[in-house]
Amino acid sequence: MTDPQLLDALVEESAEQDVPGFRKKRDLCRGLLLRDCGVYHVAHYTAGVLDFALDLLEHDSAPPAVDDADLRQRRDVHRRVGAQLVYRATELDRRLWELQSGALIRTVAQTRAGLVFCNSVVGSEHVVGFGSAPQTASPVADPARVGEIDRAAAELATDLRRLVRQRSQNPGGWLTARDGQPLPDPRVPSADTVPPHVSGSTGPDGILAGALRPAGLHYLSHHRAGEQVAAVDILEHPELEPFFNRGVTVPDRRTRYRRLAGDLSLLALQVGRDLRRAVVGDVRRLVLDVEMGAVYYYRLAPDDYLFGVTLDQEAVSQADNAMWTVARQLTNVAG
């Protein structure tokens, strides 16, 4: 049963040019807010132009306003920030194209206050949402803290695609996540891995190299003060052979990943600036989910971060958890 207080706090606004095709889409977005999963604002855009927006900003579950803005200002800011995030996702989609892993289908930015998502639907349509979560003193973003929001956002994108008879793109890998299975200990080498390709020092106890799995992380690098400290990968593993072809080889991917990894700190900073008017805190975790896997950024400290890649869409959530495990261990070692 829907909480009556949520219904009372729900506010909907359509763009000037409302069309009948928005009705079922708006119903799905309304359902996301009323399931009380932590999402307090959701909006639908076509080509970066607002179609409609719904929010629970008047509800107690919504976070405090940034800069003491009133409700009208907050709604306007969230809509504008959402449009900016759609623009940023479109730019990132072009930037990621050289990876030859498909289009960007899901963008997730986690701060200490919660999570912001921008998920592709079809064509130039995107759905953007803001969710809140209890703040934590940990310097590393924990994906489990916002997991319910992330899953709900992925389900919304899938439901919106089904309205136009399109199959799920499995954003987040949630449809194939192996829930209940223990995460591998990064310090224990997996029996089914080949010796990883290593560049630089892999850190104490081989933490980076031990995190790689054919059904998980395939590439992982550590960056500090603008320089790559270490990089490891299992791109030459026999199980990953189908991910390569004449146009993209293992050396190609290594070169492209290293180039993208060097840029990702700036990209995360740019996304953080886009969100700053609506969300408190810097981006600590950034996930760029493409049709074939995902790219991850985990901030360890100012100017210190991890970059990771999986090519397996079915292992996106497992790889994300492995990134968190490595990030947590590295910060503990540093501490």
Protein Blocks (a to p, Z undefined) as FASTA:
>chain_A
ZZfklmmmpccdddfkdcfklmmmmmmmmmmmmnonopabdcddeehiafbdcdfklpmk
bccdehhiafklmmmmmmmmmmmmmmmmmmmmmmmmmnonopafbdcdddfkbccddddf
ehjbccdddddddddfbfbdcfklmmmmmmmmmmmmmmmmmmnopacehgghlmmccghi
acddfklccfkbccdddehjebehhlmmmmpcfklcfbdcddeehiafbdcdfklgmklm
mmpcfklcfklmmmmmmmmmmmmmmmmmmmmmmmmmmpgcddfbdcdddfeocdddddfb
ghiacddddfbfklmmmmmmmmmmmmmmmmmmmZZ
